[in-house]
Amino acid sequence: MRPEDKLLFACSRQNFLSTHRETVLDIGNKEKICWDVVYSAAMLHGVASLIYANLLKCIANANLRMPQDIIDKFKLCVATNIVRKDRRAEKIVEVLSFFKRKSIDVMLIKGAALDILVYDQPWYMISSDVDLIVRRRREDMAKEDKKEIASLLHNLSIECEYFRHHDVDMDRVLPINFQKIWDNATRITWRGCDVFVMSPEDMLLSVCINSCRKRFFRLKALCDIAEIINKYRDLKWEELTRNAREYDCNNIIYAAILITKMTVGCNLPEGALEKLADSKARAAVIRYLISRVSRGITLSSSFPYFKKNKRNKLMRKAHWALILPYATYRWYQVWRKMKHIWKTKPWS
């Protein structure tokens, strides 16, 4: 593993202990670090602000040397992200106030929910999008309300779907029971506004699915998984496993948590991980593919799954990281995924 990757994995956590600081200092003293790579990879993976917050602890208390231009870039990133998150919070308050006036229940999901529930500082993670789910189904909404909602959300650049969300069920590849998610959700008050959030178990399940969508090795997704597990020590693992099997995504959850444990680390109850895999054979295949991917990919790779053809256009290339997600699918899910890819044709 490259020293830049080892440093990034060590710094990708909220609870940055003395052992992690010693790891970073050891890497800095024994290996040559390309700080441009550290910064660009941290930005690419959406964790630059958190990385800098932890690197500051190494600079302040020990002899870790970072070029001043890299420090300045990190500082600008943090300042920009703080402003961006403040503006995003204002947008969320505005849209939640709108739904409150309409007496419509909504759920905050993904990064916006994690900023409120999991992360100590919302600016730790770089993300500007906001994802909401309206409790009502689209067909149950009045035409005038749908037009008004669409207009407001378009002006605020907020993504909203009715009853379900395409990122959670991977564009209907997974048979997610959204009614159960709504039944298990909790209403919280944030900045004077009421909003629903997922249960810890559903939250972890959804971020693991999102990690699969990102080919499992995106640092922000790995941080999300680790921080949820570390925060909710009383997480109901039996319920998580039961739901994952019901939704046919238990192998996805297994792979996502395993990679998180191997990279940034997380505290798991004994036997919890093993219960998620379909079988020892499937677990062995997933572990083999993870080892191949981890040996053949770096965090600084912007396009590890593409190559340029003779016309200088990007084309997909065979890569273990492309195969890994499919190893976690059921056969019918592979078929659904292939139909969706063919329908959207991202390479055209």
C-alpha positions in Angstrom: 0.0 0.0 0.0 1.3 3.4 -0.9 2.3 5.7 2.1 -0.3 8.3 1.0 -3.1 5.7 1.2 -1.9 4.5 4.6 -1.9 8.1 5.9 -5.4 8.7 4.5 -6.8 5.6 6.1 -5.3 6.5 9.4 -6.7 10.0 9.3 -10.2 9.1 8.2 -11.9 9.0 11.6 -13.5 11.4 14.1 -12.0 9.7 17.2 -8.3 10.4 16.3 -6.4 8.8 19.1 -2.7 8.9 20.1 -2.2 5.6 18.4 -3.4 7.0 15.1 -1.2 10.0 15.5 1.8 7.8 16.1 0.9 5.8 12.9 0.8 9.0 10.9 4.1 10.2 12.3 5.7 6.8 11.7 4.6 6.9 8.1 5.9 10.5 7.7 9.3 9.6 9.3 9.9 6.4 7.4 8.4 6.9 4.0 8.4 9.7 1.4 5.0 11.3 1.2 3.7 13.1 -1.9 1.5 15.7 -0.3 -0.1 16.7 -3.6 -1.4 13.2 -3.8 -2.7 13.3 -0.2 -4.6 16.5 -0.9 -6.0 15.5 -4.3 -7.1 12.1 -3.0 -8.7 13.6 0.1 -10.6 16.0 -2.1 -11.6 13.2 -4.6 -13.0 11.1 -1.8 -14.8 13.9 0.0 -12.9 13.7 3.2 -10.3 16.6 2.9 -11.7 18.6 5.8 -11.6 15.7 8.2 -8.1 14.7 7.0 -6.8 18.2 7.7 -8.4 18.4 11.1 -6.5 15.2 12.1 -3.3 16.2 10.4 -3.3 19.5 12.4 -3.1 17.4 15.6 0.1 15.8 14.2 1.6 19.1 13.1 0.8 20.8 16.4 2.1 18.2 18.7 4.9 16.6 16.8 7.3 17.0 13.9 5.1 16.3 10.9 6.2 18.5 8.0 3.7 19.5 5.4 4.4 22.0 2.6 2.8 25.4 3.2 1.0 25.4 -0.1 -0.7 22.1 0.8 -1.7 23.5 4.2 -3.1 26.6 2.4 -5.1 24.4 0.1 -6.6 22.4 3.0 -7.4 25.6 4.9 -9.3 27.0 1.9 -11.1 23.7 1.5 -12.2 23.8 5.2 -13.3 27.4 5.0 -15.2 26.8 1.8 -16.9 23.7 3.1 -18.0 25.5 6.3 -19.7 28.2 4.2 -21.2 25.6 1.9 -22.6 23.6 4.8 -24.1 26.7 6.4 -25.9 27.6 3.2 -27.1 24.0 2.8 -28.5 24.1 6.3 -30.4 27.2 5.5 -31.9 25.5 2.4 -32.9 22.5 4.5 -34.7 24.7 7.0 -36.5 26.4 4.2 -37.7 23.2 2.6 -38.6 21.6 6.0 -40.6 24.7 6.9 -42.5 24.4 3.6 -43.4 20.8 4.2 -44.5 21.6 7.7 -46.9 24.2 6.4 -48.3 21.5 4.0 -48.5 18.9 6.8 -46.3 16.5 4.8 -43.9 14.2 6.5 -40.4 14.0 5.0 -37.2 12.0 5.8 -33.7 13.3 5.5 -31.3 10.7 4.3 -27.6 10.2 3.3 -25.0 12.9 3.9 -27.4 15.6 5.2 -28.8 13.2 7.9 -25.3 11.9 8.8 -24.1 15.5 9.3 -26.8 16.0 11.9 -26.8 12.6 13.6 -23.3 11.1 13.3 -20.6 13.7 12.7 -19.4 16.1 15.4 -18.9 18.9 12.7 -21.0 19.0 9.5 -18.0 20.4 7.6 -15.9 17.2 8.1 -17.4 15.7 5.0 -17.5 17.4 1.6 -21.0 17.1 0.2 -23.4 19.7 -1.1 -26.4 17.7 -2.2 -29.5 17.2 0.0 -31.7 14.1 -0.3 -35.2 14.0 1.0 -38.0 11.4 0.8 -41.7 12.5 1.0 -43.7 10.0 3.0 -46.6 10.1 0.6 -46.5 8.2 -2.7 -46.4 10.3 -5.9 -49.9 9.1 -7.0 -51.3 10.2 -3.6 -50.2 13.8 -4.0 -52.3 16.6 -5.5 -51.1 17.8 -8.8 -50.8 21.4 -7.5 -48.7 20.3 -4.5 -46.3 18.3 -6.8 -45.8 21.3 -9.0 -45.2 23.6 -6.0 -42.7 21.1 -4.5 -40.9 20.6 -7.8 -40.5 24.4 -8.2 -39.2 24.9 -4.7 -36.7 22.0 -4.8 -35.5 23.0 -8.2 -34.7 26.5 -7.0 -32.9 25.2 -3.9 -31.1 22.4 -5.8 -32.5 19.7 -3.4 -33.3 16.1 -4.6 -36.6 14.7 -3.4 -38.4 11.5 -4.2 -41.8 10.1 -3.1 -41.9 7.3 -0.5 -38.7 5.6 -1.8 -35.3 6.7 -3.1 -33.4 5.4 -6.0 -30.0 5.4 -4.2 -31.4 3.2 -1.4 -32.8 0.5 -3.7 -30.2 1.0 -6.4 -32.8 2.0 -9.0 -35.1 -0.9 -8.0 -32.3 -3.5 -8.2 -32.9 -4.3 -4.5 -36.4 -5.2 -3.0 -36.2 -2.7 -0.2 -39.3 -2.5 2.0 -39.6 1.3 2.4 -42.8 1.0 4.4 -40.7 -0.8 7.1 -38.1 1.9 6.9 -40.8 4.6 7.5 -42.3 2.5 10.3 -38.9 2.3 12.0 -38.0 6.0 11.4 -37.7 8.5 14.2 -39.0 12.1 14.2 -36.4 14.6 15.4 -36.4 18.4 15.8 -33.5 20.2 14.1 -33.2 24.0 14.1 -36.9 24.2 15.0 -38.1 21.9 12.2 -39.5 18.4 12.4 -38.0 15.8 10.2 -37.8 12.0 10.1 -34.5 10.1 10.1 -33.8 6.4 9.6 -33.2 4.0 12.5 -29.5 3.3 13.1 -29.9 -0.1 11.5 -31.6 1.2 8.3 -29.1 4.1 8.2 -26.2 1.6 8.3 -27.8 -0.6 5.7 -28.4 2.4 3.3 -24.8 3.7 3.6 -23.5 0.2 2.9 -25.6 0.1 -0.2 -24.3 3.5 -1.2 -20.7 2.2 -0.7 -21.5 -0.6 -3.2 -22.7 2.1 -5.6 -19.3 3.7 -5.2 -17.4 0.4 -5.8 -16.8 0.0 -2.0 -13.5 1.9 -1.7 -14.6 5.5 -1.5 -13.2 7.0 1.7 -16.3 9.0 2.5 -18.5 5.9 2.3 -16.1 4.0 4.5 -16.1 6.8 7.1 -19.9 6.9 7.1 -20.1 3.1 7.8 -17.4 3.2 10.5 -18.8 6.3 12.3 -22.3 4.8 12.4 -21.0 1.6 13.9 -18.8 3.3 16.4 -21.5 5.8 17.4 -24.4 3.4 17.9 -22.9 0.8 20.2 -26.3 -0.6 20.9 -27.1 -1.2 17.2 -29.4 -4.2 16.7 -27.3 -6.4 14.6 -29.8 -9.2 14.5 -32.4 -6.8 13.0 -29.9 -5.5 10.5 -29.0 -9.0 9.4 -32.6 -10.0 9.2 -33.5 -7.0 7.1 -30.5 -7.4 4.9 -31.4 -11.0 4.1 -35.1 -9.9 3.5 -33.9 -7.3 1.0 -31.3 -9.7 -0.6 -28.5 -7.3 0.1 -26.7 -9.1 2.9 -23.7 -9.9 0.8 -23.4 -6.2 0.0 -23.5 -5.3 3.7 -21.0 -8.0 4.4 -18.5 -6.7 1.8 -19.0 -3.0 2.8 -18.4 -3.6 6.5 -15.5 -6.0 5.9 -13.7 -3.4 3.7 -14.4 -0.8 6.3 -12.9 -3.0 9.0 -9.8 -3.7 6.9 -9.2 0.0 6.0 -10.4 2.7 8.5 -11.4 0.2 11.1 -14.6 -0.3 13.2 -15.8 -2.0 16.3 -17.9 -5.1 15.6 -19.6 -7.5 17.9 -18.2 -11.0 17.7 -19.7 -13.0 14.9 -21.8 -10.1 13.5 -19.9 -10.0 10.2 -19.9 -13.7 9.5 -23.7 -13.9 9.9 -24.2 -11.5 7.0 -22.7 -13.6 4.3 -24.8 -16.2 2.4 -22.2 -19.0 2.8 -18.5 -19.6 3.5 -18.0 -20.1 -0.3 -19.6 -16.7 -1.2 -17.6 -15.0 1.7 -14.4 -16.5 0.3 -15.1 -15.2 -3.2 -15.8 -11.7 -1.8 -12.7 -11.7 0.3 -10.6 -12.8 -2.7 -11.9 -10.0 -4.8 -11.4 -7.5 -2.1 -7.8 -8.5 -1.8 -7.3 -8.2 -5.5 -8.9 -4.8 -5.6 -6.9 -3.5 -2.6 -3.7 -4.6 -4.3 -4.5 -3.0 -7.7 -6.1 0.3 -6.8 -4.9 3.5 -5.2 -7.1 6.2 -3.5 -5.6 8.8 -5.9 -6.9 7.0 -9.0 -9.5 9.3 -10.6 -10.5 6.8 -13.3 -9.4 3.3 -12.3 -12.2 1.7 -14.3 -11.7 3.6 -17.6 -9.2 3.8 -20.4 -8.9 6.0 -23.4 -9.5 4.6 -26.9 -7.8 5.7 -30.1 -10.2 8.6 -30.3 -9.1 9.8 -26.9 -12.5 9.0 -25.4 -13.0 7.2 -22.0 -14.1 3.6 -22.2 -14.7 1.0 -19.5 -11.9 -1.4 -18.9 -11.9 -4.8 -17.1 -11.0 -4.2 -13.4 -11.5 -6.2 -10.3 -13.2 -3.2 -8.7 -16.0 -3.5 -11.3 -16.4 -7.2 -10.7 -16.6 -7.0 -6.9 -20.1 -5.4 -6.6 -21.5 -8.0 -8.9 -20.1 -10.8 -6.7 -22.4 -9.4 -3.9 -25.6 -9.5 -6.1 -28.2 -12.3 -6.6 -28.5 -13.5 -10.2 -31.8 -11.6 -10.7 -30.1 -8.4 -9.4 -27.3 -8.8 -11.9 -30.0 -9.0 -14.6 -31.8 -5.9 -13.3 -28.5 -4.0 -13.0 -27.5 -4.9 -16.6 -30.9 -3.8 -17.9 -30.5 -0.5 -16.0 -27.0 0.1 -17.4 -28.1 -0.7 -20.9 -31.1 1.6 -20.5 -29.0 4.6 -19.2 -25.9 3.9 -21.3 -23.4 6.0 -19.3 -20.6 5.3 -21.8 -22.5 6.8 -24.8 
